Amino acid sequence: MTIPLVTQIKQEIIQAIESDELVLPTLPEIALQVRDIAEDVNSSISDLTSILSRDAALSARMIKVANSPLIRTTMPVSDLTTAVSRLGINLTSNLAMGLAMEQMFQATSDVVDKHMRATWSKSIEIAASSQVLARHFTNLQPDQALLAGLTHQIGKLPILAFAENNESLLNDAFALSKVLSVLHPSLGSYILKKWDFPQSLIGVPKHYLKFDRSNDQVDYADIVQVATLQSYAGSKHPYTQLDWSKISSFDRLGLDPSTFISDMENMSEEISETQDALGG
């Protein structure tokens, strides 16, 4: 398929969204409720537990994370209240929003299902690295960095939904991959804005692949960008052919581009533990 035809498909997707023929993903109801509780200064752990307890699968995931080496406590947790108390309201909220989104990554066709699985797997990988980068190299919130990683490719969902009903696109691997890469950043930021995410996270999908961007202070897009680049280290991915020494996000993190966090024993362990905790 030619590049002009890819552009045509891009326009068709945008038109379908504008005419409400292609429905954008909505944040799961439980995620909205959890966020409302977390943003209410008068809320308590019991309020949050009450909401989460309505979703058995999500509750189990919270208990699993609370028992993971990521939290680094010795006493095992078997109930949701203790798990939420151990995690804290902010981390619980961001985890709940991120993990609840996993249910969106489901498809009816094998081709789209493969893309969905790959996207969610990559999102978990980047989220884990982003949390560690935020904790060790910035003053930004690690749990927000984790959520930034989980949502940085959310813009691929409506494109894949469109592909399921477009046989020509579904059967053209080049065109589908090209449209996903070209369109998902702007769509992702659009979706996060619709979800009323904080401005600090809305810009992440749109900016994390802009390798020439320059700003005064480190932000979550910088973190996700560095995590993304480092995730391809040692591979033949095109990103490894870039001159990382000229990518200023490394400078803002205070990280040498030739230093890989996956090679640092403690950080590598943290990343692995976070991935395991998020992996279900």
C-alpha positions as CSV (number, residue, x, y, z in Angstrom):
1,M,0.0,0.0,0.0
2,T,1.3,3.4,-0.9
3,I,1.9,6.3,1.5
4,P,-0.9,8.4,-0.1
5,L,-3.3,5.6,0.7
6,V,-2.1,5.5,4.3
7,T,-2.8,9.2,4.5
8,Q,-6.3,8.5,3.1
9,I,-6.9,6.0,5.8
10,K,-5.7,8.4,8.4
11,Q,-8.3,11.0,7.1
12,E,-11.0,8.3,7.1
13,I,-10.3,7.5,10.8
14,I,-10.3,11.1,11.8
15,Q,-13.6,11.7,9.9
16,A,-15.1,8.6,11.5
17,I,-14.3,9.9,15.0
18,E,-15.6,13.4,14.2
19,S,-18.9,12.0,12.9
20,D,-19.2,9.6,15.9
21,E,-19.0,6.6,13.6
22,L,-15.9,5.4,15.5
23,V,-16.4,5.6,19.2
24,L,-13.4,6.5,21.3
25,P,-12.6,4.3,24.3
26,T,-14.1,5.4,27.6
27,L,-12.4,5.1,30.9
28,P,-13.9,2.2,32.8
29,E,-16.5,3.2,35.4
30,I,-14.6,1.8,38.3
31,A,-11.5,3.8,37.3
32,L,-13.6,7.0,37.2
33,Q,-15.0,6.3,40.7
34,V,-11.5,5.5,42.1
35,R,-10.2,8.7,40.7
36,D,-13.1,10.7,42.2
37,I,-12.3,9.2,45.6
38,A,-8.6,9.9,45.3
39,E,-9.2,13.5,44.4
40,D,-11.6,14.1,47.3
41,V,-9.6,15.5,50.2
42,N,-12.2,14.1,52.6
43,S,-12.0,10.6,51.3
44,S,-10.5,7.7,53.2
45,I,-8.9,4.3,52.6
46,S,-12.2,2.7,53.4
47,D,-14.0,4.7,50.7
48,L,-11.4,3.6,48.2
49,T,-11.7,0.0,49.3
50,S,-15.4,0.1,49.1
51,I,-15.2,1.0,45.4
52,L,-12.5,-1.5,44.5
53,S,-14.2,-4.4,46.3
54,R,-16.9,-4.3,43.6
55,D,-14.4,-5.6,41.1
56,A,-13.0,-8.9,42.2
57,A,-10.3,-9.1,39.5
58,L,-9.0,-5.6,40.2
59,S,-9.1,-6.2,43.9
60,A,-7.0,-9.4,43.5
61,R,-4.5,-7.4,41.4
62,M,-4.2,-4.8,44.1
63,I,-3.4,-7.4,46.7
64,K,-0.9,-9.0,44.3
65,V,0.9,-5.7,43.9
66,A,0.9,-5.0,47.6
67,N,2.5,-8.4,48.2
68,S,5.1,-7.9,45.4
69,P,8.7,-7.1,46.1
70,L,7.9,-3.7,44.6
71,I,6.4,-2.6,47.9
72,R,9.2,-4.2,49.9
73,T,7.5,-5.2,53.1
74,T,7.8,-8.5,54.9
75,M,4.3,-9.2,56.1
76,P,2.0,-10.8,53.5
77,V,-1.3,-9.1,52.7
78,S,-4.5,-11.1,52.2
79,D,-7.2,-8.5,52.3
80,L,-8.0,-5.4,50.2
81,T,-8.1,-2.9,53.0
82,T,-4.5,-3.7,54.1
83,A,-3.4,-3.7,50.5
84,V,-4.8,-0.2,49.8
85,S,-3.3,1.0,53.1
86,R,0.1,-0.3,52.1
87,L,-0.1,1.1,48.6
88,G,-1.5,4.5,49.6
89,I,-4.4,6.4,47.9
90,N,-2.4,7.9,45.1
91,L,-0.6,4.8,44.0
92,T,-3.8,2.7,44.3
93,S,-5.7,5.3,42.2
94,N,-3.1,5.3,39.4
95,L,-2.7,1.6,39.4
96,A,-6.5,1.1,39.3
97,M,-6.9,3.4,36.4
98,G,-4.0,1.8,34.5
99,L,-5.0,-1.8,35.2
100,A,-8.7,-1.2,34.6
101,M,-7.7,-0.2,31.0
102,E,-6.4,-3.6,30.3
103,Q,-10.0,-4.8,29.6
104,M,-10.0,-2.4,26.6
105,F,-7.2,-4.3,24.9
106,Q,-9.5,-7.1,23.5
107,A,-10.3,-7.8,19.9
108,T,-12.3,-10.2,17.8
109,S,-9.9,-10.7,14.9
110,D,-6.5,-12.5,15.3
111,V,-4.6,-9.6,13.6
112,V,-6.0,-6.9,15.9
113,D,-5.7,-9.2,18.9
114,K,-2.0,-9.6,18.2
115,H,-1.6,-5.8,18.0
116,M,-3.6,-5.3,21.2
117,R,-1.5,-7.8,23.2
118,A,1.7,-6.3,21.9
119,T,0.6,-2.8,22.7
120,W,-0.4,-3.7,26.3
121,S,2.8,-5.7,26.9
122,K,4.9,-2.8,25.7
123,S,2.8,-0.4,27.8
124,I,3.6,-2.5,30.9
125,E,7.3,-2.6,30.0
126,I,7.5,1.2,29.5
127,A,5.4,1.9,32.6
128,A,7.8,-0.2,34.8
129,S,10.9,1.6,33.4
130,S,9.2,5.0,33.7
131,Q,8.4,4.5,37.3
132,V,12.0,3.6,38.1
133,L,13.4,6.5,36.0
134,A,11.1,8.9,37.8
135,R,12.1,7.6,41.3
136,H,15.8,7.6,40.7
137,F,16.4,10.5,38.3
138,T,13.7,13.1,38.9
139,N,11.5,14.7,41.5
140,L,8.4,13.7,39.6
141,Q,5.9,11.3,41.0
142,P,6.8,7.6,40.2
143,D,3.1,6.5,40.3
144,Q,2.2,9.2,37.7
145,A,5.1,8.1,35.6
146,L,3.8,4.6,35.8
147,L,0.4,5.8,34.6
148,A,2.0,7.8,31.8
149,G,3.7,4.6,30.6
150,L,0.5,2.6,30.8
151,T,-1.4,5.2,28.7
152,H,1.3,6.4,26.2
153,Q,-0.1,4.2,23.4
154,I,-3.8,4.5,24.2
155,G,-4.3,6.2,20.8
156,K,-3.8,2.8,19.1
157,L,-7.1,1.5,20.4
158,P,-9.5,3.5,18.1
159,I,-7.2,2.8,15.1
160,L,-7.4,-1.0,15.8
161,A,-11.1,-0.7,16.3
162,F,-11.4,0.9,12.9
163,A,-9.2,-1.8,11.3
164,E,-11.5,-4.5,12.6
165,N,-14.2,-3.2,10.4
166,N,-12.0,-2.4,7.4
167,E,-10.9,-5.5,5.7
168,S,-8.4,-3.9,3.3
169,L,-6.5,-2.3,6.2
170,L,-6.8,-5.4,8.3
171,N,-5.1,-7.4,5.6
172,D,-2.3,-4.9,4.9
173,A,0.3,-5.2,7.6
174,F,2.4,-2.3,6.3
175,A,-0.5,0.1,6.1
176,L,-1.8,-0.8,9.5
177,S,1.6,-0.4,11.2
178,K,2.1,2.9,9.4
179,V,-1.2,4.3,10.4
180,L,-0.7,3.2,14.0
181,S,2.7,4.9,14.2
182,V,1.6,8.1,12.5
183,L,-1.7,8.6,14.2
184,H,-1.6,7.2,17.7
185,P,0.4,10.0,19.4
186,S,-2.2,12.8,18.6
187,L,-5.1,10.4,19.1
188,G,-3.7,9.4,22.5
189,S,-3.5,12.9,23.8
190,Y,-7.0,13.6,22.5
191,I,-8.3,10.6,24.4
192,L,-6.5,11.5,27.7
193,K,-7.9,15.0,27.4
194,K,-11.4,13.6,27.0
195,W,-10.7,11.5,30.1
196,D,-9.8,14.7,32.1
197,F,-6.3,13.5,32.8
198,P,-3.9,16.1,34.2
199,Q,-2.2,18.3,31.7
200,S,1.2,16.8,32.7
201,L,0.0,13.4,31.3
202,I,-2.1,14.6,28.4
203,G,0.9,15.6,26.4
204,V,2.8,12.4,26.8
205,P,1.4,10.4,23.9
206,K,1.8,13.4,21.6
207,H,5.4,14.3,22.6
208,Y,7.2,11.0,23.7
209,L,8.4,10.3,20.1
210,K,9.5,13.9,19.4
211,F,13.2,13.4,19.8
212,D,14.1,17.0,19.0
213,R,11.8,18.5,21.6
214,S,13.3,21.0,24.1
215,N,11.9,22.2,27.3
216,D,13.2,23.8,30.5
217,Q,12.4,21.0,33.0
218,V,12.1,17.3,32.9
219,D,8.5,16.0,32.4
220,Y,6.7,12.7,32.0
221,A,7.1,12.8,28.2
222,D,10.9,12.9,28.8
223,I,10.7,9.9,31.1
224,V,8.5,7.8,28.7
225,Q,10.8,8.8,25.8
226,V,13.9,7.6,27.5
227,A,12.2,4.5,28.7
228,T,11.0,3.8,25.1
229,L,14.5,4.3,23.6
230,Q,16.2,2.1,26.2
231,S,13.6,-0.6,25.7
232,Y,15.1,-1.1,22.2
233,A,18.7,-1.1,23.3
234,G,20.6,-4.0,21.7
235,S,18.1,-4.5,18.9
236,K,18.0,-3.4,15.3
237,H,15.1,-1.1,15.8
238,P,15.3,2.3,13.9
239,Y,15.4,4.2,17.2
240,T,18.8,2.6,18.0
241,Q,20.2,4.3,14.9
242,L,19.5,7.7,16.3
243,D,22.2,9.8,17.9
244,W,21.1,9.6,21.5
245,S,23.7,12.1,22.6
246,K,21.7,14.7,20.8
247,I,18.4,13.8,22.4
248,S,18.0,16.3,25.3
249,S,15.5,14.2,27.4
250,F,18.6,12.3,28.6
251,D,20.2,15.6,29.8
252,R,17.0,16.6,31.6
253,L,17.0,13.3,33.5
254,G,20.7,13.6,34.2
255,L,21.2,10.2,32.6
256,D,24.1,9.4,30.2
257,P,22.7,8.1,27.0
258,S,25.2,5.2,27.0
259,T,24.0,4.1,30.5
260,F,21.2,1.6,30.5
261,I,19.1,1.2,33.6
262,S,18.5,-2.4,32.6
263,D,22.2,-3.0,33.3
264,M,22.0,-1.5,36.8
265,E,21.4,-4.4,39.2
266,N,19.1,-2.6,41.6
267,M,17.1,-0.8,38.9
268,S,16.8,-3.8,36.7
269,E,15.4,-5.7,39.6
270,E,12.9,-2.9,40.3
271,I,11.8,-2.9,36.7
272,S,11.3,-6.6,36.7
273,E,9.3,-6.6,39.9
274,T,7.1,-3.8,38.6
275,Q,6.4,-5.7,35.3
276,D,5.6,-8.9,37.2
277,A,3.2,-7.0,39.5
278,L,1.4,-5.3,36.6
279,G,1.4,-8.5,34.5
280,G,-1.7,-10.0,36.1
